[in-house]
Amino acid sequence: MSDVLAILARLSDWRNLLDFTLVALFFYAILRLIQGTQAMQLLRGILIVGVIVVAVSRTVELTAFGWLLRNSSLLILVAIPVIFQPELRRALERLGRGLPFLADRPESTATQELITQIVRACEQMANERFGALVVIEGLTSLGEYIERGIRVDGAVSAELLVTIFYPGTPLHDGAVIIREGRLAAASCVLPLTMRELADPQLGTRHRAAIGISEVSDAISIVVSEERGTISVARNGRIVRRIDPNRLRRILTDFFNPRAEETHVEPTVEAAPAER
């Protein structure tokens, strides 16, 4: 209690109050950043273990264990960037996207035509039950995944996308990656998310769509071949069963650096297994 009163007494100085406010805002930003991600679960586990360890060390006189705790601060500082690497990377990418002069998007007319072609292709593939995975690169380079795929470097058209994902064609299995308004590569292998999803029946395409959005600022579009539905993943989250009009709005927000960031929330609806 005396410690709390001492801290409150120090807040009478405006500099101490500013110091306290900045620290509070820092931790608030960290919590907002990892909210709804696997890092939040890790943080909860770390806090629970920390509370138990402190309680035990304070209750029972454990000399060696106490020494270990006092000298483990450096190890913790090294471990934090490793454990929370995806979230820290995403935070820096969001900071970069928040600076308009760093944004590099296609011209408005070309962008609208690109969006139109993608929406047309996804609508047609959904109607014909073609499985597809389309990834649009953001500011984070997807060069390593493009290099592993089959280079195309062609203009994006609905006809080309539908042809690539036509069942049985050599390039239909995998993802296509669009970079700077052009179809850079097809049959690309993407990382799968390791998170436990709300719907365990989500298939490989959906897990790959979420996975690439966890390690980059890309947006990915999935067409289910079994359900004929369209899903979009961004920032490690996925929204399912969207119509073409909503897909167009999401893509418009993605390509407009001044637009408010699209929030793609996870869904909990059950569905049969989708590939």
N, C-alpha and C positions, 0 to 999 in steps of 0.2 A: 504494500500500500504506500509506503514511504517513497518507493521508487517512482510510482505513478504520480504522486504529488510533486516530486522533484521535476519530472518531465513537464507537467502542466505549468509549473512555475517558470520554466525556461521559455515557454511559448509566449510570454509577455513581450519578448524581444522580437521585432518583426523579421529579423534575419533567421532566428531559430524557427519561427513559424513558416517562413518560406522554405527553409531546409526540410522541415517535416512534411510540408505539402508536396515538395518535389519527390521525396522518397515514397510518399503514399501514391502519387500519380505513377511513379515507375512500377511499383508492384501491381497497381490496378491495370496498367497497360499489359504487363506480363500475363496476368490472369485472363484478360480479355483475349489476348493472342492465342492462348492454349485452350480456351473454353471450347468444349465439344470435341477435343482431339484426344489421342492416346496419351499425350503428354500430361493432361490433367489427371488421368488415372495414375500415371507414374508419380506425379507430384503428391497426390494424396497418399500413395504408398510410402514415399519418402518422409512425409510429415508424420505419418503414424509411427513408422520405425523410429524417427527422431524423438518423438514424444516419449515413446517407451524407453529408449536408451537413456534419455536425460533423467526420466523418473527413476530408473533403476540405479543409475550412477549417483544420483542425489540421495537415494534411500539407503543404499548399501555402499560401504566404503570399499571401492574396487580400485586400488592404486594403479595397477597396470592398465586396466581398461580406461580409467580416466585419462592417463597419459596418452593413450592411443587416440581418444577423442580430441584432446587438445592439439595434437599434432597432425590431424587428418584434414585440416582446412585446405591445404594446398591440393590434396587429392580430390577434394570435393569441387574446388574451382576448376580443375582439369576435367572432371567427369561431367559437369553441368553442360558445357558446350557439346560434348559428345552425345549425351542423352537427348538433349533438346535441339539437336542440329537441324532437323526439318523445320521446326517452328522458328528458330532464329533465322534460318535462311529465308523463310517466307516473310518474316517481318522486314528484313532488309529489302526484299523484292517489292513489298508493298510501299516502303518508303521511297524507293526509286520510281515506282509507278505514280506516286503522288506528286512528282515533279514534272509538270507538263513539258518542259523543254527537253527532258530525257526520253519522252515517249516517241516512238517511231512507228506510226501506223500508216496504212495505205491511204491514198486520197479518198475523199468522200464518195465520189462516183464509183471508183473501182471497188471500194468497200461494199457499197450497196449491191453491186453486181455479184461480188463474191458471196455475200450473205444469201442473195436470191438463189444462186446455183446450189449452195449447200442445203438450203431449206427444201428446194425442189427435189434434190437427190434423196434427202432423208425421208421426205413424204412419200416418194415413189417406192423407196426400199421398204418402208414400213408397210405400205399397202400390199407389196408383193412378198413380204416376209423374207427379205434379204438381211442376214446379219451383217452389221457394219460397225466400225469404230473409226471415227474421224477426230483427229487431234489438231488443234490450231495453236501454233506456237505464240507465246507472249514475248515478254522481254527476256525471259530465261531461255538460253539456247538449248535446243533439243538435238544438237549436232551428233552426239554419241548414239542416239537412237536412229537418226537418219542414216548414219554410216552403216548401221547394222542391217538396214532394210534394202530394198531395191530402188535405186535412184530413178526418178521419173522426170522431175523438173519440167512440168507441163502446166499449162493454164488450167485452172479449176473450172470444170463444167459438170453439170448434173449428169450428163451422158457418160463422162469419164468415170465419175464416182460409182455410178450404177454398174458400169462394165467391170470395174475392178472387183466389186463385191458380189458380182453374179456368182451363184453357187457353182463350184467346180473349177473356176478359173484359177490359174496359178497364184494370183496375188490376193485372193479373197480372204485368206487366213492371216490375220494380223491387222495392224492399224495403218492408216494413211496419215501423214503429217503434212500440214499446210504451213508454209513459211513465207512471210512477206507476200501473201496473196497468190502464191503458186504452190502446186502440189509437189512437194520436195521428194517424197519417197513413199513407197507402199510396202506392205508385208513387214511392217516394223514390229519388233518385239518390245513390249513395254513392261515396266516393273509392276508387280501385283501388290495391292495394298495388303498389309499384314494385320490390319485392324479387324476386330470382330464386328461384322456388319449387323445392322438391325434385322435384316432379312438374310438368313444364312443360305437361302436358295439362289442368291445372286451368282451368276456364272462368271466365267473367265473374262469375258469382254467388260463386264461391269467392274470387276475388280481391277482390271488393267486401266480402265478409265479413271477410277478413283486414285490408283497408284501413281499415275503420271501427274495428276493434279496435286498430289501431296509433295512431290519433289520439284515442282515447277509452278509457274503462274499460267500454264496452258489451260485451255478449256477443251474438254473432250465430249463428243457426242456418240451415243451408243444407240444402235437400232437392233432390237431383239428379233431374231428370226423365228422364235416360237410364239411370241405374243404380238409381234408387229407394233411394238411401242417404241417411243423415242425417249431417251434419258440424257441428261446433261450433268457432267461432273466438273466441279471447280473448287479449288481450295480444300481438297480432301473431302468434299461433300457431294452428294448426288441427289438430284430430283428426277423422278420417274413419271412416265405417262404424260408427257407434255404434248401440246398440239403444235402444228407448224407456226401459228401466229406467235405463240409464246417463245418458241425457239428463235424466231426472228428478233423478238425484243431482247432476249438474252444475248444474242450475238451482237446486236447493235450496241448494247451497253458494254460488251467486252471490247469492241473495236473503238469505242469512244473514250479516250483517257479522261475526259472531263465529266463523264457521266458517273453517277453514283454506282459504286461497285455492286454487282449482282450477288445477292446472297442466296446460295444454293443450299437449301436445308435438307437434311436426311429425311427419308420417309420411312414409315414403319408398317406400311401396308404389306400384306402377305401376297405372294404371287407364286405360280409354279416356277420351276427352275428355268432360268433364262441363260442362254449361252452367249 
